[in-house]
Every structure is written in C-alpha cells, then in structure tokens.
Amino acid sequence: MSEEYIYYTSTQHLGKHGVTESCKLAMAAVLTSAFRPEKITAVIGPQRVLFLVWEWFYAGITIISDGFGTHGGEGGAGLSATLGLIRFYEIPLLQAQVYDEEAFLELAYGKLTEEMFDEIQQATQEYDWSFHPVSAVRKVKRGEQQFLEVKRTDGRPDFDIPLR
C-alpha cells in the first residue's frame, strides 16, 4: 500500500446513493461551510456522477454519493446546481472517468479501494466545463438576510441557500 493511499483511507461519506436531494444538500453544506476544500474531483461513471472532496473539514477525502445524473431530470438539475456552486466558490475542479460499474458503485457507497484511488489519481484532469450545463449562482440580499440564489439552466429559480 502506498503512503498516500493510507493517508486517504479514512473517508467520510455524505449523501444517499442515487438520491439527488441528499447529495445536492451535502455538496451545498460542504461548499458554504467555513472550511474550504483543497480541490474537488467529479468522478463520472455510467450516466451518474459523484464527487470527491479533498481536505475539507478534516484530513482526507469526503465522498459525496452518486445522486447526480448526466441526463436531464432531477439528477441532471442537481449536477448543474452543484457545478454552479463549485464555480461560484472557485474551488479547483478535476474530473475522472470510471467505466467499471461495480467499482463506481463501491465508491458511491463510500468504499475507496487502493485500485480506485490509483485510477482516479492517474485519470484526473481539469474539469471540462462544457461537459454538462452549469446553473447560475449569485449572492442576493432580501431584507437583512443574504442568500445564494441558484437558478436552473433555463433561468427558473432552483433553490436558495441562506448565508450567515
């Protein structure tokens, strides 16, 4: 086992497999927290996406499960919103393609094997922002409260995140 893999073996796992809302909220919590991730990797699997958040809150990797889709619908809208938040916060975003369905699902359930870690390390490149539509995100003030306003790619409101 490599020393780097051993360092990252203690992972956190947020979001529920295949459930967009819980995964989208997990990413919103990560990105709006007081702790800034070092980087994020979008792991693109067969019609699904999950995120690896590096060095956030504690040393290691936080795995955000695969509630994001590369298709339309709720999963695709969740991916667009999350990409918009990552862009808004200017967190470095990388991508890795995983073709093995079983290996991707293991990672989605929070199991980071040494083989998967090595594959992600080797395949990681800068994110291709033309891969999927990105939601618009902006800071707005309503009364005394500030929010992050996330709009769908068609311009309709998606959700607001209160800021403290």
N, C-alpha and C positions, 0 to 999 in steps of 0.2 A: 504494500500500500504506500502511495506517495504521501509525503508530509502534508502537501496542500489538500489532498482529499481528506485526510484525517482531520484537518482543521475544520473542514466544512461538513463533516458527517453529522454533527448535531444541528439538525434543521428544525425550523418552525414550519408549521403547515396551517394556512388560513384559507377560508372559503370551503365550499362544499362541491365535490365532484359533480360537474355538469349543471350546476345551479348558478346562473348568471348573476342574479341579485346579490347573493352572498359573496361572490368573488369580486364583483364590482365594488361593493361596500368595503371589502378587505383592502383593495387597492386604494380606494379613497382614504381610508384610515391611515394607510402607510404614507401616502403622498402628502397628506395635510398634517401629519404629526410633527412634533418638534424635532424629530430625528430624520436627517436626510440620508437616503441610501447612497452608497458609493456609485452603484450602477444598477440597471435592471436588464434582464435578458428575457425577451419574448421567445418562448420555446413553441415553435409552430409544428403541430402534429397533424394527423389526418383530419382536416376540417375543424380543428379545435386549437386553441392557444392557451397556454398557461404562462405564468411569469415567475422568474426567479429574481428576488430582491436581495442584493448583495450588501452585507454590512449595514443593515438597518436595525436600530434599537439595541442589538447585541451582535457580537461577532458571529459571522456565519451567513447562512442563506435562509431566507424565508420563501417558501414555495406557496404561491397563490394558485389554487387549483384551476382546472380547465373549464371554467364556466363561460369562456369566451369563444365565439364562433367566427369562422372566416366567411360565413354566409350572411344573408340578411336575417331579419328577425331579431329576437331579444339578444341572442348570443353575439350577433354582429354589432348591434347597437351598444352593448356592453363593452365590446372591444374598442369601438370608436370613442366612447366616453373615456375609457381608461387611457387610450393613446393621447387624447386631448389633454388629460391631466398630467401625463408624463411630459408632454411637450411644454405645457404651461409652467411646470416646475423646473424645466430644463435639466432633467435627470438624464445622464447618458443612457441611451437605449441601444442594446445589441440584439441580435436575433440568431437563433439556431434552429435548423430544420431537423426534426426527428421523424423518420419514416416507419420505424418499428412500433406498431400499435400497442403491443404489450409493454414495451419499455416506456412508452409515453404514458400509459395508464398507471404504471408503477410510480412514475414521477408525480402524476396528478394526485395520487393518493398519499404522497409525502415520502416515498422511498427513493432516496438518491443513492444509486449504486455507483461503485467506482467506475464501471464501464460507461454509464450515462454521464457521470461527471467529466470523464475524459472526452467523450464525444461532444459534449456541449463546449468544453474548453477549446477543442480543435475546430469546431464548426462555427463558432461565434464570429459574427461580423457586425458592422454598424447596421442599424435597422434601416430598412428600405421604406421610407415614409410613403411611397406610392403603393405599398402592398395592400392597404385597407384604408377606407375613408377615416378621417380624424375629426372628432367633434370640436366645435369652437368652445373655448373656456375663457371666461373673463371675470374679473373681480367687480362686484357691484355693491352699492350701499342702498339699503332700504331703511329709512328712519335712522336709527342708531346702529343697526346691525349690518355687518358686512358678510357677503356671501360669495362663493364661487358659483357662477351660473354656467351650467353645462347644457349646451344645445345639441340636438340631434344634427346629423349631417344635412337634413332637409331644412334646418333653421328653427324647427319647433323646440320648445323647452323640453329638456330631459329631466334634470333634477338640479337642486341647489344644495350646496354644502355650506352650512354656517361656519364662519370663521370667528375665532376668539380674539 
